[in-house]
Amino acid sequence: MINTYKNYIKYKWLVLIICFIAVIACSIFSLFAGSTDLSLKDIILSLTFNADKQINTIILNIRMPRVLASIVVGIVLAMSGCIMQNVLHNPLFKK
């Protein structure tokens, strides 16, 4: 029983790490996506406030708030789903 519980915990951590990596990858891709083609160098310079004014405006005022808002909205939706599951006593699976 202890061995299966340890495997369960390892599996949960693995899924959590994979989800975290997916969020980071999608966030980076979202910084590249847009009508203006930007390189990785442009994005890194913009995040360190060393890029052109136009690139800083694109990254810091348009794309970065979009990425952060989508992450926050996803977290809030996940939390509200967990709360609804708990309040309604509706488990996702039966034992």
GIZIHU-V528620 format. One record per pair of residues at least 12 apart in sequence whose ideal C-beta (glycine too) atoms are under 6 Angstrom apart, sorted by the first residue. I is the first residue (numbers start at 0). J is the second residue. Records with the same first field share a line. If there is no record, write none. Layout:
BEGIN
I: J + J
END
This chain:
BEGIN
26: 66
29: 66
30: 42 + 62
35: 57
41: 54
45: 58
END
